[in-house]
């Protein structure tokens, strides 16, 4: 498959795993991120998997840089088929401890970065009337949790923005597609480099999934973009369903558990790097995985279910037909 793919936030975490997975398809992958060491290592991953890599140092908060990266990607790799928005940053802290410039920076990267990437992609895809944009979201696009107000605000904003865009594309009869993948807690390096004001080491809220699970979901969404969104992980499905039915109860539950569940028992490491203003992987490669490999699972039944609706429906119909036949025979 000779697709041309752009992945933002490609130097680490989900973006790194997505870039590697597209490389395994022999795609031509433009990797956008700020950290040069991480970018170079990600490009090496893509090449080893059989793909073609183009590393472009880019701060997605700056639209001019994103537009220039898109122009270079098309010039050197060809017309962009798939654009995947992943890049983000955050601050782990109670809202009252976040400074205005910190909140603004998170919003510029984690929300406007998606807007900028989508704008650059649409400028090229709409005239050709083809292409797919995948927004990597989170269960936190629907359900806010304590200590992550800036991140949750950005994910909620992406959700609303993407829904508006999807309606407009449908109205226009465009063949450009946009879809969103809502992720669970994932074992990525963010917990080692996101600015944290917590007393203990930050961690994902269990259950934790490996980034390769997220990558498989992104590739499936890119291949099947007519679905408006995909849910990854049973925890995502459970959280979104609970929030739809009893959001007030969930508020109180998270108020009691949300602080402890997002921290380990270990103290926050002294001198932990931060990527809010400058890349943490400028001179060190962190890879796709974080520090929670032993707590993380490499599979998700819910992802399988989300990507096999037709098979599940057919199986359910067959089971119902069999049960009805047995019931009728029993009555007779």
MIVEX-355118 format. One line per field, with one value per residue: residue in one letter; z, y, x of N, C-alpha, C, O, CB in turn; residue number from 1. Coordinates in steps of 0.1 Angstrom, whole numbers. Glycine has a CB too. Example, Ala and Ser with C-alpha at 12.3 -4.5 7.8 and 13.67 -1.06 7.14 Angstrom:
BEGIN
type <- A,S
n_pz <- 78,71
n_py <- -57,-22
n_px <- 132,128
ca_pz <- 78,71
ca_py <- -45,-11
ca_px <- 123,137
c_pz <- 78,79
c_py <- -33,0
c_px <- 132,129
o_pz <- 85,80
o_py <- -33,11
o_px <- 142,134
cb_pz <- 90,57
cb_py <- -45,-6
cb_px <- 113,141
seq <- 1,2
END
This chain:
BEGIN
type <- X,X,X,X,X,X,X,X,X,X,X,X,X,X,X,X,X,X,X,X,X,X,X,X,X,X,X,X,X,X,X,X,X,X,X,X,X,X,X,X,X,X,X,X,X,X,X,X,X,X,X,X,X,X,X,X,X,X,X,X,X,X,X,X,X,X,X,X,X,X,X,X,X,X,X,X,X,X,X,X,X,X,X,X,X,X,X,X,X,X,X,X,X,X,X,X,X,X,X,X,X,X,X,X,X,X,X,X,X,X,X,X,X,X,X,X,X,X,X,X,X,X,X,X,X,X,X,X,X,X,X,X,X,X,X,X,X,X,X,X,X,X,X,X,X,X,X,X,X,X,X,X,X,X,X,X,X,X,X,X,X,X,X,X,X,X,X,X,X,X,X,X,X,X,X,X,X,X,X,X,X,X,X,X,X,X,X,X,X,X,X,X,X,X,X,X,X,X,X,X,X,X,X,X,X,X,X,X,X,X,X,X,X,X,X,X,X,X,X,X,X,X,X,X,X,X,X,X,X,X,X,X,X,X,X,X,X,X,X,X,X,X,X,X,X,X,X,X,X,X,X,X,X,X,X,X,X,X,X,X,X,X,X,X,X,X,X,X,X,X,X,X,X,X,X,X,X,X,X,X,X,X,X,X,X,X,X,X,X,X,X,X,X,X,X,X,X,X,X,X,X,X,X,X,X,X,X,X,X,X,X,X,X,X,X,X,X,X,X,X,X,X,X,X,X,X,X,X,X,X,X,X
n_pz <- 0,-10,4,12,42,69,102,132,162,161,173,196,219,211,185,175,175,156,133,129,124,100,84,83,64,42,36,27,49,66,93,120,146,175,188,178,182,189,166,146,154,152,124,117,126,109,85,89,91,65,52,38,52,63,82,98,116,136,152,162,172,158,130,105,105,103,79,62,66,55,29,22,26,6,-16,-15,-10,-22,-30,-2,15,40,70,103,134,163,182,213,245,280,314,345,372,398,387,400,403,379,356,337,312,309,306,283,265,265,253,228,216,220,212,191,176,164,149,132,118,105,89,72,59,47,28,8,3,-3,-29,-44,-38,-21,5,40,73,105,138,168,197,230,258,275,260,263,290,316,340,372,378,352,337,316,295,292,285,260,245,246,231,206,199,195,175,154,150,139,115,102,97,79,57,49,42,19,2,0,-7,11,42,77,109,143,169,200,228,254,286,280,277,274,268,279,306,317,308,306,320,355,385,406,437,435,412,381,365,341,343,354,336,316,283,257,233,208,205,203,179,161,161,150,124,114,115,96,74,73,72,73,95,122,147,167,195,218,239,268,291,280,267,289,305,289,285,312,318,302,313,341,350,372,394,385,387,415,421,407,420,445,438,417,421,435,417,395,402,412,440,443,447,427,402,408,388,365,330,310,285,278,269,254,235,251,240,225,227,234,229,235,227,219,241,275,310,321,313,325,336,316,289,258,241,231,236,232,212,191,189,183,157,143,139,120,119,146,147,129,142,165,155,144,168,181,164,166,193,193,176,192,214,202,195,219,230,213
n_py <- -12,20,45,80,94,116,121,137,146,124,114,100,78,72,84,76,48,46,57,38,15,23,24,-4,-10,-2,24,59,81,111,126,145,165,180,172,164,142,122,122,114,88,77,79,61,38,36,32,8,-9,-10,11,45,73,107,130,159,186,202,225,221,241,263,276,283,267,242,243,246,222,204,212,205,178,169,177,161,135,130,134,138,112,104,120,122,134,137,150,165,183,187,196,182,189,204,227,252,255,259,280,309,312,286,271,282,274,246,245,257,238,212,215,236,227,204,217,232,212,199,220,224,199,198,218,207,182,187,200,178,161,139,119,113,123,116,120,117,110,108,92,112,132,134,131,148,148,150,170,172,194,212,195,179,199,206,182,180,202,195,174,187,205,187,174,195,200,175,175,196,187,165,179,192,171,160,139,137,125,125,113,101,87,74,72,50,49,50,35,56,78,102,105,107,130,152,183,183,189,174,156,129,103,106,87,66,61,30,5,0,4,-8,12,1,-10,12,22,2,7,33,29,12,30,48,33,28,52,61,57,77,78,58,36,27,2,-13,3,28,26,19,42,63,55,54,81,92,82,87,112,129,112,101,123,126,101,103,125,114,93,101,115,98,76,85,87,71,53,62,89,119,120,137,165,157,157,182,188,210,236,232,205,173,152,161,155,129,98,86,67,46,35,40,40,19,-8,-33,-32,-30,-39,-57,-60,-56,-64,-49,-31,-49,-56,-31,-27,-47,-46,-55,-83,-90,-82,-100,-124,-121,-120,-146,-161,-152,-162,-190,-194,-187,-207,-230,-224,-224,-251,-263,-255,-268
n_px <- 9,8,3,3,10,5,16,11,28,46,69,68,49,15,15,40,37,17,29,49,33,20,43,49,31,43,40,44,56,52,66,57,69,84,108,140,157,139,123,141,146,121,117,136,124,101,114,127,106,97,87,87,103,99,111,100,107,84,63,31,15,19,6,18,42,30,16,38,51,32,32,58,57,40,54,77,69,44,8,-12,-28,-38,-42,-32,-40,-23,-6,1,1,3,-7,-4,-22,-42,-68,-66,-39,-27,-11,-21,-6,3,-21,-30,-9,-12,-37,-32,-14,-27,-54,-56,-36,-46,-66,-51,-36,-58,-68,-46,-45,-71,-69,-55,-68,-95,-97,-90,-110,-108,-95,-85,-90,-79,-88,-72,-86,-101,-115,-118,-127,-154,-158,-148,-120,-105,-75,-67,-77,-70,-62,-85,-103,-93,-97,-125,-130,-119,-137,-162,-154,-147,-171,-187,-172,-175,-203,-204,-188,-204,-227,-217,-214,-189,-161,-141,-131,-137,-129,-130,-111,-116,-97,-85,-68,-34,-2,21,50,42,37,61,71,53,44,42,26,21,25,34,45,30,4,-13,-49,-58,-77,-47,-36,-14,4,3,-22,-38,-27,-35,-63,-63,-54,-74,-95,-86,-88,-115,-133,-159,-174,-184,-170,-147,-145,-121,-111,-125,-128,-131,-156,-173,-169,-180,-206,-215,-213,-232,-255,-255,-241,-237,-233,-210,-193,-190,-179,-154,-143,-137,-119,-102,-78,-60,-59,-45,-19,11,25,51,74,74,99,129,139,125,120,103,78,63,71,94,107,109,122,143,170,171,157,125,108,79,66,57,65,51,49,45,21,3,-19,-17,-39,-74,-106,-129,-121,-119,-146,-157,-148,-159,-187,-206,-202,-208,-234,-246,-240,-254,-280,-282,-280,-303,-322,-318,-324,-351,-361,-356,-372,-398,-399,-398,-422,-440
ca_pz <- 0,-12,9,18,55,78,116,141,175,157,179,208,222,201,172,172,171,144,122,127,118,86,78,80,52,31,33,28,62,71,108,125,160,178,192,167,185,188,152,138,158,146,110,116,128,97,74,92,88,51,47,35,62,61,95,96,129,135,164,156,177,148,117,94,104,99,65,55,67,46,15,20,25,-8,-26,-14,-9,-30,-24,11,15,53,80,116,144,176,190,224,257,291,328,356,383,400,379,407,403,365,353,324,301,308,300,269,257,263,243,214,211,220,204,179,168,156,139,122,109,97,79,61,52,38,17,-2,0,-8,-43,-51,-34,-15,17,53,85,117,150,179,208,243,266,281,251,268,304,323,352,380,375,337,331,303,285,290,277,246,239,244,219,193,196,189,162,144,146,130,103,96,91,67,46,45,34,6,-6,-2,-4,21,54,90,119,155,177,214,234,269,292,271,282,266,276,284,321,321,303,307,332,366,398,416,446,432,398,374,358,334,351,349,329,307,271,250,222,196,205,198,165,153,159,141,110,110,112,84,63,73,78,72,109,128,157,173,209,221,253,276,300,273,265,302,310,281,288,326,318,295,321,355,351,385,402,381,393,429,421,403,431,455,433,406,425,438,406,385,408,419,454,442,446,414,401,407,375,354,319,307,271,276,261,246,234,260,232,216,227,239,223,246,220,219,254,288,321,327,305,333,340,303,280,243,233,236,229,228,199,181,188,176,143,137,142,111,124,158,144,123,152,174,148,144,181,184,155,172,206,189,171,204,222,195,195,233,232,206
ca_py <- 0,32,57,91,96,126,119,147,139,111,110,92,74,67,89,68,35,48,59,25,7,27,19,-18,-11,3,38,70,87,123,126,159,166,190,166,159,128,113,122,106,74,73,77,48,27,35,26,-7,-16,-11,24,57,83,121,137,173,192,210,228,222,253,274,271,285,255,230,245,244,208,198,215,197,163,166,179,150,121,129,138,133,104,103,129,117,143,131,158,172,184,189,199,175,198,210,239,264,256,261,294,312,309,271,266,287,266,233,247,259,225,201,218,243,218,196,226,236,200,197,230,221,187,201,227,198,171,191,202,165,154,126,120,110,129,109,128,108,116,102,91,125,142,134,130,155,142,160,171,173,203,217,184,176,210,205,171,183,212,187,167,196,210,176,171,205,198,164,180,205,178,158,189,195,159,158,125,138,119,128,104,103,75,78,63,48,52,43,35,64,86,115,105,110,143,162,191,178,196,164,151,116,100,105,74,65,55,17,-4,7,-3,-5,21,-6,-12,25,23,-7,14,44,23,7,42,54,24,28,65,65,58,90,76,45,36,17,-3,-14,14,39,23,20,56,71,50,58,95,95,78,92,121,134,101,99,134,123,90,108,134,105,84,106,120,87,67,91,88,59,56,68,104,124,120,150,168,151,166,187,191,220,247,227,190,165,142,168,149,116,91,79,56,46,30,47,32,10,-20,-45,-29,-27,-50,-54,-63,-50,-71,-39,-26,-59,-54,-18,-28,-58,-45,-64,-97,-92,-82,-113,-135,-119,-124,-161,-166,-150,-171,-203,-194,-187,-221,-239,-220,-229,-266,-267,-253,-278
ca_px <- 0,17,-3,11,4,11,13,16,32,51,82,66,36,6,20,51,32,9,39,55,23,19,55,48,23,51,35,53,51,58,65,58,70,95,121,148,162,128,119,151,144,108,120,143,114,93,122,130,93,95,81,95,101,103,110,99,105,72,55,18,8,22,0,28,50,22,14,51,53,23,37,70,53,34,65,87,63,32,-4,-15,-40,-43,-36,-35,-36,-20,3,-6,9,-7,-2,-10,-23,-55,-70,-62,-25,-23,-10,-28,2,4,-33,-30,0,-19,-48,-26,-9,-36,-66,-54,-27,-55,-73,-41,-34,-70,-68,-36,-50,-82,-65,-50,-77,-108,-97,-89,-122,-105,-85,-91,-84,-82,-85,-70,-93,-99,-127,-119,-134,-168,-159,-137,-116,-97,-61,-64,-86,-65,-63,-99,-109,-88,-103,-138,-131,-117,-149,-171,-149,-148,-185,-191,-166,-181,-216,-201,-184,-216,-236,-211,-213,-175,-156,-131,-137,-130,-134,-123,-109,-116,-87,-85,-55,-24,12,30,60,36,37,75,76,43,46,34,27,16,36,38,46,17,2,-26,-59,-60,-68,-38,-34,-2,2,0,-36,-43,-23,-44,-75,-62,-53,-87,-103,-82,-93,-130,-136,-173,-179,-180,-160,-145,-142,-110,-110,-138,-129,-137,-171,-179,-169,-189,-220,-219,-214,-244,-266,-254,-229,-236,-227,-196,-186,-187,-169,-141,-138,-131,-109,-94,-65,-52,-58,-37,-6,17,30,65,75,78,114,136,145,118,119,89,77,54,76,104,106,117,130,153,184,169,145,117,100,64,61,60,71,41,47,41,7,-4,-23,-15,-51,-87,-118,-138,-117,-124,-161,-160,-144,-166,-201,-214,-201,-215,-249,-249,-239,-266,-292,-282,-283,-317,-330,-317,-332,-365,-365,-356,-384,-410,-399,-401,-437,-447
c_pz <- 0,-8,13,31,62,92,124,154,172,164,191,210,211,187,167,167,158,132,119,120,103,78,74,68,40,27,33,39,65,86,113,140,162,181,181,169,183,173,144,141,152,131,108,117,115,86,76,89,74,44,43,45,58,74,93,110,128,149,159,161,167,134,105,93,99,84,57,55,57,31,12,18,11,-18,-27,-14,-18,-23,-12,11,29,62,94,126,158,186,201,235,268,304,337,368,386,392,386,407,389,362,339,312,298,302,286,260,254,252,229,208,209,213,191,170,158,145,128,112,100,86,68,53,42,26,5,-6,-7,-23,-51,-48,-29,-4,30,64,97,129,162,192,221,249,273,272,255,283,310,336,359,376,361,330,317,292,281,281,262,238,237,232,206,189,190,176,151,140,136,116,95,90,79,55,41,37,20,-3,-8,1,5,34,66,100,131,163,192,222,249,274,284,278,273,274,282,299,326,316,303,320,343,378,409,425,442,416,391,366,351,344,346,345,318,295,264,237,209,194,199,183,156,150,149,126,105,107,99,72,62,79,78,86,115,139,161,187,211,236,260,286,293,271,278,307,302,284,302,326,311,304,335,357,365,395,398,386,407,430,418,413,442,450,423,409,427,426,395,391,414,433,454,441,431,413,401,393,364,343,317,292,268,266,251,246,244,252,222,216,232,233,234,240,221,233,265,297,327,319,313,337,328,296,266,235,239,228,225,215,188,178,180,161,136,140,133,116,137,156,138,133,162,168,147,157,185,176,161,185,203,184,183,212,216,196,209,236,225,211
c_py <- 12,45,67,95,107,122,130,140,126,106,101,88,68,72,80,54,35,49,45,15,10,23,5,-20,-6,17,48,80,100,124,140,158,176,184,159,145,118,111,113,91,69,71,64,36,25,28,12,-15,-18,1,34,68,96,128,152,180,203,213,231,234,265,270,273,272,243,231,242,229,200,200,206,182,160,168,167,136,119,134,131,125,104,113,125,128,136,140,165,174,187,193,191,184,201,223,251,266,258,276,297,309,294,266,270,278,252,234,249,246,215,203,224,235,209,205,229,224,198,207,227,209,190,210,218,187,176,194,189,157,140,128,117,117,121,117,118,115,108,101,105,136,143,136,136,148,152,159,172,183,209,207,181,187,210,194,173,193,204,180,176,202,199,173,182,203,186,167,188,197,170,167,192,183,156,143,125,133,124,119,106,90,79,67,61,53,43,45,43,72,99,116,107,123,154,170,186,186,187,160,138,114,99,92,75,58,41,14,4,-2,1,4,14,-9,1,26,14,0,25,39,18,19,48,46,25,41,70,66,71,89,61,46,24,14,-3,-3,26,38,25,35,64,67,55,74,99,92,85,101,126,124,100,111,131,111,95,117,126,97,90,111,108,78,72,93,75,63,62,83,108,125,135,153,162,161,170,191,203,231,243,211,183,155,149,161,135,110,83,68,57,43,39,37,21,-2,-31,-44,-29,-39,-47,-57,-57,-57,-60,-33,-36,-57,-42,-19,-40,-58,-54,-78,-100,-91,-95,-124,-133,-123,-140,-167,-164,-159,-186,-204,-194,-201,-230,-236,-226,-244,-270,-265,-264,-292
c_px <- 9,10,7,4,12,7,19,19,38,63,80,52,28,10,31,46,24,19,45,46,21,32,55,39,30,46,46,48,59,55,67,59,82,108,129,153,151,123,128,149,131,110,127,134,106,101,125,117,90,89,92,92,106,100,110,97,94,66,40,10,10,17,10,37,43,20,26,54,44,27,49,67,48,45,74,81,51,20,-8,-28,-46,-35,-41,-30,-35,-14,-5,5,-2,0,-10,-10,-38,-56,-64,-47,-19,-22,-17,-20,3,-9,-34,-21,-6,-29,-43,-21,-20,-49,-63,-44,-35,-62,-63,-38,-46,-71,-58,-40,-61,-79,-60,-60,-90,-107,-96,-102,-119,-95,-93,-83,-88,-78,-83,-75,-91,-113,-129,-124,-149,-168,-146,-134,-107,-83,-57,-74,-82,-66,-77,-106,-105,-95,-118,-140,-129,-130,-159,-167,-151,-162,-190,-185,-172,-195,-214,-197,-196,-226,-230,-211,-198,-171,-144,-138,-129,-137,-125,-122,-107,-108,-90,-71,-45,-10,21,40,54,38,51,79,65,45,36,36,22,28,42,39,32,16,-11,-36,-61,-75,-60,-36,-20,-5,-1,-15,-42,-39,-32,-58,-74,-61,-66,-96,-99,-87,-109,-135,-150,-179,-174,-170,-159,-141,-132,-110,-123,-139,-135,-152,-178,-180,-180,-203,-224,-221,-227,-256,-266,-242,-227,-229,-213,-187,-181,-177,-155,-135,-132,-119,-99,-80,-56,-49,-48,-22,-2,20,44,64,78,93,119,141,138,117,104,89,68,59,87,103,115,126,139,166,183,156,138,109,85,58,65,66,62,38,41,26,-2,-7,-21,-28,-63,-98,-127,-134,-121,-139,-164,-157,-151,-181,-210,-214,-208,-230,-254,-250,-251,-279,-293,-285,-297,-326,-330,-325,-347,-370,-365,-369,-397,-410,-403,-416,-445,-445
o_pz <- 9,-14,17,30,62,95,124,158,180,162,195,203,202,177,155,157,150,121,107,111,95,66,64,62,29,15,39,38,66,90,110,147,153,177,176,160,177,169,136,132,148,126,98,110,111,79,67,86,70,32,45,47,52,78,86,116,120,157,152,155,168,128,96,82,92,77,46,45,50,23,1,10,6,-28,-38,-18,-22,-12,-11,7,31,61,96,128,162,198,199,235,265,304,338,374,376,390,380,411,387,364,331,302,287,293,277,249,243,243,219,196,198,209,180,158,147,134,116,100,88,75,56,41,30,16,-6,-18,-16,-31,-62,-54,-32,-3,31,64,100,131,165,196,223,245,276,276,251,288,309,343,353,371,357,319,309,281,270,273,254,227,226,223,196,178,179,167,140,128,127,106,83,78,69,44,28,27,11,-15,-18,9,8,37,66,101,131,162,195,222,255,267,282,283,265,286,290,305,338,319,300,331,341,382,420,420,445,409,396,362,355,352,335,351,312,296,266,232,200,183,190,175,145,140,142,117,94,97,92,61,51,90,82,89,113,141,159,191,206,244,259,289,299,274,279,312,308,284,304,333,315,303,340,364,369,403,407,389,410,438,425,415,448,458,421,401,422,424,387,384,419,437,464,435,424,422,394,387,353,345,321,287,256,257,241,255,246,258,211,205,235,232,241,247,225,237,265,294,337,318,307,340,329,296,261,222,251,216,214,207,178,167,172,154,124,144,138,116,138,163,142,133,166,174,149,158,191,182,162,187,210,188,183,217,222,198,211,243,229,206
o_py <- 14,55,64,99,107,121,132,130,116,95,95,93,61,63,77,49,26,43,42,8,1,19,1,-31,-5,21,45,85,99,123,146,152,181,189,149,137,108,100,105,83,58,61,57,26,14,20,4,-27,-25,1,31,71,98,130,158,179,212,203,240,238,274,260,264,268,235,221,235,224,191,191,201,175,150,160,162,127,108,138,119,131,105,113,124,130,130,139,170,168,188,194,192,186,201,230,260,277,258,283,288,304,289,257,262,274,247,226,243,244,209,193,219,237,207,200,229,226,194,204,228,209,186,208,223,183,169,190,188,146,131,138,118,117,119,121,110,125,101,108,108,147,153,141,131,142,161,149,173,180,210,210,179,184,212,195,169,191,207,179,172,202,202,170,179,205,187,163,186,199,168,163,193,184,149,137,115,138,125,117,111,82,86,55,70,60,31,56,37,73,105,127,108,128,166,164,185,188,192,160,135,123,91,87,83,50,39,20,13,-14,12,3,19,-10,0,31,18,-1,28,45,20,19,53,52,22,41,81,73,75,98,54,56,13,23,6,1,34,47,31,39,72,76,60,78,110,99,90,97,128,128,98,109,133,111,91,118,130,95,84,110,108,73,65,100,67,74,68,89,100,131,143,144,161,172,163,196,204,235,249,206,186,151,144,161,128,117,75,59,68,48,45,26,15,-7,-39,-54,-27,-49,-35,-57,-53,-55,-62,-29,-32,-58,-42,-11,-42,-68,-60,-85,-110,-99,-100,-133,-143,-129,-145,-177,-173,-165,-192,-214,-201,-205,-239,-246,-231,-250,-280,-273,-268,-302
o_px <- 16,11,18,-8,24,-5,32,13,37,67,90,43,33,10,31,51,25,16,47,50,19,31,60,39,25,47,57,37,71,44,78,50,88,118,124,153,152,119,123,149,130,104,124,135,104,96,124,118,81,87,104,81,116,89,119,86,95,64,38,0,3,23,10,40,48,21,26,59,49,27,51,73,51,45,78,88,48,20,-7,-39,-59,-23,-53,-18,-44,-16,-16,16,-13,13,-23,0,-46,-46,-59,-42,-7,-32,-18,-25,5,-9,-39,-25,-5,-31,-48,-22,-21,-55,-66,-44,-32,-64,-67,-37,-44,-74,-62,-37,-61,-85,-60,-61,-94,-117,-101,-104,-126,-88,-105,-70,-100,-66,-93,-70,-80,-122,-141,-126,-156,-178,-135,-142,-102,-78,-45,-79,-91,-71,-81,-114,-114,-100,-123,-149,-136,-133,-165,-175,-155,-164,-197,-192,-175,-198,-221,-202,-197,-231,-238,-208,-195,-177,-138,-149,-117,-149,-114,-132,-97,-112,-95,-64,-46,-7,28,38,61,39,53,90,69,48,24,48,18,39,53,34,24,27,-20,-32,-66,-84,-65,-34,-16,-16,-7,-20,-51,-47,-36,-64,-84,-67,-70,-103,-108,-90,-114,-141,-153,-189,-163,-162,-168,-135,-133,-109,-132,-151,-142,-160,-189,-191,-187,-212,-235,-230,-233,-266,-277,-233,-215,-221,-204,-176,-170,-168,-145,-123,-122,-110,-88,-72,-44,-38,-44,-14,-10,18,48,55,84,99,113,147,144,113,95,99,64,52,89,99,126,136,142,172,193,146,144,104,80,48,76,72,66,27,33,20,-14,0,-24,-27,-63,-99,-134,-143,-126,-143,-173,-163,-148,-187,-219,-224,-215,-237,-264,-259,-257,-287,-304,-293,-303,-336,-340,-332,-354,-380,-374,-375,-405,-421,-410,-422,-456,-451
cb_pz <- 12,-26,20,8,63,74,120,143,184,142,183,221,228,203,173,183,183,144,126,140,125,84,87,92,54,19,43,14,74,63,114,120,167,189,203,164,199,196,146,141,173,148,104,126,140,93,73,106,95,48,57,21,75,49,104,87,134,125,172,159,190,147,114,96,118,106,62,62,81,47,14,31,36,-11,-23,-2,5,-35,-35,22,11,59,77,119,145,174,182,230,256,294,331,358,381,415,376,421,410,355,352,324,302,322,308,268,264,276,247,216,220,234,212,182,176,165,147,128,118,106,85,68,61,46,22,2,13,-1,-47,-46,-45,-26,17,55,86,118,153,181,205,252,276,287,236,264,309,326,349,395,381,331,341,304,290,303,283,245,248,256,221,195,209,199,163,150,159,135,104,106,102,70,51,57,42,8,-19,7,-18,23,53,94,114,164,171,220,231,272,307,257,285,257,267,280,326,315,289,306,329,368,398,409,460,438,396,364,368,321,352,360,322,314,261,246,220,196,219,205,163,160,173,144,109,121,124,83,65,81,72,63,117,134,169,165,218,216,261,284,306,259,259,312,308,266,287,335,311,282,324,365,341,391,400,366,393,437,411,390,437,460,427,399,438,449,400,381,419,411,462,431,455,411,389,418,375,359,306,316,263,289,270,250,220,269,225,221,235,255,211,252,226,209,256,294,332,328,299,345,348,295,283,238,232,233,239,239,199,186,201,183,142,142,139,97,125,168,135,111,160,178,133,139,192,180,141,175,214,178,161,212,224,180,192,243,226,191
cb_py <- 0,33,53,103,83,140,105,159,138,112,122,100,85,73,103,66,30,60,69,19,7,42,22,-25,-4,-6,42,78,77,136,116,167,153,199,157,168,128,118,136,111,73,84,89,47,31,49,34,-8,-10,-23,29,61,78,128,133,177,199,205,241,210,257,277,279,297,252,230,259,252,202,203,230,199,160,176,191,152,119,115,137,143,90,88,144,103,154,118,168,164,195,176,215,161,211,213,240,263,244,253,299,327,315,264,272,301,265,228,259,270,220,197,226,257,210,189,239,240,188,197,244,218,176,208,236,191,164,204,211,158,154,116,133,95,144,95,138,104,117,110,80,129,137,121,115,169,129,157,159,159,215,222,172,174,224,203,158,190,222,177,161,208,214,164,171,219,195,152,188,215,169,152,202,200,161,167,119,152,104,143,89,113,67,79,67,33,48,49,21,74,89,117,92,99,141,157,206,163,209,152,151,105,87,117,62,57,63,7,-15,10,-1,-18,30,-20,-14,37,18,-20,19,52,12,-1,52,55,10,16,76,56,46,97,85,38,34,22,7,-27,17,41,9,12,62,70,35,55,101,87,63,81,132,139,88,99,147,119,79,115,142,96,72,117,129,78,64,104,99,54,43,62,109,138,113,152,165,146,159,199,179,227,258,231,185,157,132,182,157,115,81,89,43,36,16,53,41,18,-24,-46,-17,-17,-53,-63,-78,-35,-80,-28,-24,-73,-54,-7,-29,-72,-30,-63,-101,-81,-70,-117,-134,-104,-119,-166,-159,-135,-172,-206,-181,-176,-225,-237,-205,-225,-271,-258,-239,-278
cb_px <- -10,21,-12,13,3,8,18,7,20,53,90,70,29,-9,24,61,23,0,49,60,10,16,67,42,10,52,24,54,52,51,76,46,73,90,118,160,168,116,119,165,144,97,128,154,104,88,136,134,82,86,71,93,107,95,122,87,119,62,60,10,13,38,-12,36,56,8,9,62,50,8,41,80,42,23,73,96,58,30,-16,-15,-37,-41,-40,-29,-47,-11,10,-18,19,-15,-3,-3,-15,-58,-84,-67,-19,-32,5,-32,16,6,-45,-25,13,-24,-57,-15,2,-38,-75,-48,-18,-66,-78,-28,-32,-82,-65,-22,-54,-93,-54,-37,-80,-113,-85,-77,-132,-99,-79,-90,-88,-75,-96,-55,-108,-90,-127,-106,-133,-175,-160,-140,-108,-98,-54,-65,-89,-51,-55,-107,-105,-73,-101,-144,-120,-105,-154,-174,-135,-141,-194,-186,-151,-183,-223,-191,-173,-224,-236,-197,-220,-167,-152,-125,-138,-131,-134,-131,-96,-130,-74,-87,-54,-24,17,21,71,22,31,84,81,28,43,36,19,10,31,29,54,16,3,-25,-72,-55,-75,-25,-45,5,13,8,-42,-36,-8,-46,-80,-49,-43,-94,-102,-66,-89,-135,-127,-181,-173,-193,-162,-133,-154,-96,-101,-138,-116,-130,-173,-172,-156,-186,-221,-207,-202,-246,-266,-254,-230,-249,-235,-195,-195,-200,-174,-142,-150,-142,-115,-102,-66,-58,-71,-42,-5,29,31,72,86,71,118,147,159,104,124,86,74,49,82,118,109,108,121,154,193,168,149,107,105,58,65,48,76,28,61,49,5,4,-38,-4,-53,-87,-125,-139,-101,-120,-167,-152,-129,-160,-206,-209,-186,-211,-252,-240,-226,-267,-293,-268,-274,-321,-325,-302,-328,-368,-354,-343,-385,-409,-384,-393,-441,-443
seq <- 1,2,3,4,5,6,7,8,9,10,11,12,13,14,15,16,17,18,19,20,21,22,23,24,25,26,27,28,29,30,31,32,33,34,35,36,37,38,39,40,41,42,43,44,45,46,47,48,49,50,51,52,53,54,55,56,57,58,59,60,61,62,63,64,65,66,67,68,69,70,71,72,73,74,75,76,77,78,79,80,81,82,83,84,85,86,87,88,89,90,91,92,93,94,95,96,97,98,99,100,101,102,103,104,105,106,107,108,109,110,111,112,113,114,115,116,117,118,119,120,121,122,123,124,125,126,127,128,129,130,131,132,133,134,135,136,137,138,139,140,141,142,143,144,145,146,147,148,149,150,151,152,153,154,155,156,157,158,159,160,161,162,163,164,165,166,167,168,169,170,171,172,173,174,175,176,177,178,179,180,181,182,183,184,185,186,187,188,189,190,191,192,193,194,195,196,197,198,199,200,201,202,203,204,205,206,207,208,209,210,211,212,213,214,215,216,217,218,219,220,221,222,223,224,225,226,227,228,229,230,231,232,233,234,235,236,237,238,239,240,241,242,243,244,245,246,247,248,249,250,251,252,253,254,255,256,257,258,259,260,261,262,263,264,265,266,267,268,269,270,271,272,273,274,275,276,277,278,279,280,281,282,283,284,285,286,287,288,289,290,291,292,293,294,295,296,297,298,299,300,301,302,303,304,305,306,307,308,309,310,311,312,313,314,315,316,317,318,319,320,321,322,323,324,325,326,327,328,329,330,331,332
END
